[in-house]
C-alpha cells in the first residue's frame, strides 16, 4: 500500500504565530470575501468564467473501509480522545491504485498551528518562481532548500522566504491551480511570518494563524507532488529530491525509522 498523509497535533505557538453589470462575481457573502489581495480576487473572477480542474479533489475520495481502519488505528494508539477534542488532525490518501485514490481523515479541514510543516509551501513557491524565470536555481538556492527541508533550518527558511516573497508564496497557495489554501475548506497551508522572532507579514484570513495547515491540504500537497503535478514534472522531481536528501535525519524522521525502519 502506498499512502500519503498529513498529521497535525496541537502545538505551543508564540503570540506572533497565533494570533458592474454582466460581471462574474465571487460567491456572495462567501469565504472568498475574506481574501483582500486584488490579484487573487482577479484570479478567482477568471476561474468563475473558466474553472480550473481540481487535480486533487480529496474530499471526493473518502472511503468507508479506509476511514474505519483509521478510526480503529487512532483508538488503538490512544489518540481517539485527542481526535474528539479536535487536538489532533490526520488525513491519509491511499494511492496504491493511482487511478482510484482513497481518502480517510479525522478533523481533516481543521486549521491548526503547524510550526515547521508549512516550509513545504516555501519550497513550492521557490520552484514556481524558478520555473517562471524570476529566480536563479543555483547552488546557494539549492543549499537553502535542503537546509530548510532536511534539517528544518529556520534561518535558511527565512532567507529563502525573502528571496521568493511572502506575498508571492500566498498567491501560489491561493491560486485556482492549487488552492492549497482554500477558504471554502477552512484554509490550508499558510506561511505569513518569518521563521524568526519578528517578521510577521499577514496571518491567514480565516483563523488568524501565521504558520498553519489543515491535514487534508497537506495530503493534497503530497498527492500533487507524488503525481508530479506541482510546478512541472521536472520540478516535482527536484522537490522530491530535496525532500529525500542526505541531511534528512531530524527527530521526526528518526522516530518514524524506529517505528518502521523499512
C-alpha positions, -999 to 999 in steps of 0.1 A, spaced: 0 0 0 13 35 -9 -1 61 15 3 98 15 -7 118 46 -9 148 68 -7 147 106 -12 177 128 -11 179 166 -19 208 188 14 226 195 26 256 215 26 287 194 41 321 202 19 352 202 32 361 167 21 327 154 -14 326 167 -27 354 165 -206 461 -127 -234 448 -149 -227 415 -165 -196 409 -144 -189 375 -130 -187 378 -92 -172 358 -65 -196 338 -43 -217 364 -24 -211 366 13 -188 336 10 -155 328 24 -135 342 -5 -147 376 6 -120 374 33 -92 374 7 -82 411 2 -54 405 -24 -67 421 -57 -45 397 -78 -61 366 -61 -96 381 -64 -90 386 -102 -78 350 -104 -110 339 -88 -131 360 -111 -115 344 -141 -118 310 -125 -155 316 -122 -156 320 -160 -134 291 -169 -128 270 -138 -95 252 -132 -99 214 -128 -92 204 -92 -62 180 -97 -66 166 -62 -103 165 -51 -95 146 -20 -129 153 -5 -145 131 -32 -122 102 -24 -135 93 10 -135 56 15 -156 40 43 -133 10 48 -102 31 50 -120 55 74 -129 26 97 -93 15 96 -81 50 105 -106 53 133 -96 19 148 -59 28 145 -63 60 164 -82 42 191 -55 15 193 -29 42 198 -49 60 224 -54 91 202 -91 89 198 -97 113 227 -74 139 212 -93 135 179 -126 140 196 -113 171 213 -100 183 179 -65 185 192 -54 160 165 -59 161 128 -49 134 104 -55 126 67 -45 96 46 -47 92 8 -41 57 -5 -26 58 -40 -19 21 -44 -41 24 -74 -34 59 -88 -65 58 -109 -87 52 -78 -72 70 -48 -89 65 -14 -90 90 14 -97 89 51 -95 118 76 -102 129 111 -106 167 116 -92 170 80 -103 206 75 -94 218 109 -68 246 106 -40 242 132 -8 259 141 17 238 122 52 250 132 77 240 105 54 219 84 44 249 61 80 251 50 69 229 21 48 258 9 80 279 7 96 252 -13 67 252 -38 68 290 -41 105 289 -48 102 264 -76 72 283 -91 94 314 -92 123 294 -107 101 279 -134 89 314 -143 125 326 -147 122 350 -119 147 334 -96 180 315 -101 183 279 -93 219 280 -82 239 261 -57 232 286 -29 194 283 -35 196 245 -35 215 245 -3 189 268 13 162 245 2 180 214 16 187 231 49 151 243 52 135 209 44 161 183 56 172 199 89 144 224 94 168 254 95 148 285 104 175 310 92 177 293 58 139 293 55 136 330 63 163 338 38 146 318 11 112 333 20 127 368 15 140 358 -19 107 343 -30 84 369 -13 57 361 13 30 377 -9 42 355 -39 40 324 -18 5 333 -6 -6 338 -42 7 304 -52 -12 287 -23 -44 306 -31 -42 303 -68 -70 284 -86 -45 259 -99 -35 247 -65 -60 260 -39 -37 247 -12 -52 275 9 -89 274 2 -114 294 22 -142 270 11 -124 243 31 -114 264 61 -79 273 48 -49 251 44 -12 257 40 -2 292 52 31 310 58 26 345 69 57 351 91 95 347 90 108 317 109 122 341 135 110 362 165 100 391 142 88 393 106 50 389 107 36 397 72 0 385 73 -19 359 93 -43 336 75 -76 354 68 -98 328 84 -81 316 116 -55 343 124 -25 319 123 9 327 109 23 292 103 -6 268 97 -21 240 78 -50 215 75 -43 178 73 -62 174 41 -44 202 23 -11 187 34 -23 154 19 -33 172 -13 2 187 -15 19 153 -12 -6 138 -38 2 165 -63 39 160 -56 37 122 -59 18 125 -92 43 152 -104 17 179 -108 34 206 -87 50 232 -110 62 208 -138 71 171 -137 108 182 -138 105 204 -108 83 180 -90 112 155 -92 136 182 -80 113 188 -50 112 151 -42 150 150 -43 152 179 -19 128 161 4 148 129 4 184 141 6 215 135 26 206 156 57 172 141 63 177 128 99 158 152 122 138 140 152 105 132 134 122 111 108 143 93 134 111 84 153 95 71 121 126 49 115 124 34 149 87 25 143 93 12 108 129 13 96 119 -2 62 
